[in-house]
Amino acid sequence: MYSTEFQKIIDFRRSNRKFDPSIPVPSEVIQKSLERATLSPNSSNMQLWEFYWVRSEKLKKEFVPYCLNQSAAKTAQELVVFVTRRDLWSKRAKWNYNKIKESTEGQDQSLIKGGLDYYSKAIPLVYMRDPFGFMGIVRRLICFFMGIRKPFVRLGGNAEQRITVQKSCALAAQTFMLSIAAEGFHSCPMEGFDKYRVKRALGLPWGAEINMIIAVGKGTEEGIWGPRFRVPNEEVIFEV
Ligand SMILES: Cc1cc2nc3c(=O)[nH]c(=O)nc-3n(C[C@H](O)[C@H](O)[C@H](O)COP(=O)(O)O)c2cc1C
C-alpha cells in the first residue's frame, strides 16, 4: 500500500556524520518524530523508555566530549538520548492495569480478566528483582519445569530484563530515525559515548540505561562516509 514511499524512506535514511550548520531542524519535526517513536512496538506495552531531547545549548556542548568528539555530535543540530527505564516497571504495570480497567465497556470480559491478571501477576514475575538475584533463579526454575512438557517462555535474570527493555527502546529509536528521514532530515545513531557522564548530565537514576544517542540535522555529502554495503542476502536471510 505504502511500499514505494517506505522504500524511499529506507533508501534516504543513512547515518550522516556531518550536518549542515546553516539548516536548522524545525522543532515540530523532532516533536512529531518523538511522538511517532512512542507508537513503536514494545514489550507488553510497558514503555520502559524515555527520550531526552537536549535543547539547552550548554548541555549540547557538554555532550560533544561525552560522545567522544564524534563529528555527528559536534555538528548535530539536535540531539536525542534514548534511555531505558527498567526501574519503572511497577509504575507502568499499574498504568496498563488501570487503562484496561477503564476500558471495560463493551469489551470481552475474559480478555479483560486476562489483561488484568497479566499486569498484576505475570509482569511482576518477569520484572521483580532482589539484590541477590534469587528472583532470576526462581524464574529460571519456573520456566524449566513449565517447559518440560510444552513450549514455555524462558525468563531469566538481570541480562534478560535488560535485553527486553533495550530491544523495545531500539525499536523506538528506529521509528524516530525513519520519521526524521520521512521529514527530509538526516540522523546518526551513536553508541560511542561515555554512559556514566551522559547519565549524570541528565540526572538519571541508577536503574536507567542509555540505549543510544541520535544526532539529527540536514546531512551533507561529506557526512556520508561511503557507499552503503551489506553482506549478501544469502548470508542473513534464510527460508526454513
Ligand atoms: C546501535 C548503533 C550504534 C551506532 N553507533 C555509532 C557511532 O557511535 N558512531 C557512528 O558514527 N555511527 C554509529 N552507528 C551507525 C552505523 O555505523 C551505521 O548504521 C552502519 O554503518 C550502517 O550504515 P547506514 O546507517 O548508513 O545504513 C551506530 C548504529 C547503531 C544501530
The ligand as an ORCA input file, in Angstrom:
! r2SCAN-3c Opt
* xyz 0 1
  C      23.322      0.823     17.891
  C      24.087      1.622     16.892
  C      25.189      2.355     17.300
  C      25.911      3.125     16.397
  N      26.930      3.899     16.846
  C      27.555      4.731     16.009
  C      28.504      5.646     16.495
  O      28.797      5.736     17.682
  N      29.111      6.473     15.607
  C      28.805      6.451     14.275
  O      29.382      7.234     13.523
  N      27.885      5.581     13.775
  C      27.242      4.742     14.615
  N      26.269      3.898     14.142
  C      25.907      3.925     12.721
  C      26.360      2.679     11.986
  O      27.736      2.701     11.808
  C      25.598      2.593     10.660
  O      24.240      2.460     10.932
  C      26.073      1.449      9.767
  O      27.399      1.607      9.377
  C      25.193      1.288      8.547
  O      25.156      2.479      7.772
  P      23.787      3.244      7.441
  O      23.146      3.614      8.754
  O      24.183      4.464      6.652
  O      22.894      2.329      6.656
  C      25.543      3.119     15.021
  C      24.443      2.375     14.634
  C      23.710      1.652     15.539
  C      22.490      0.902     15.091
*
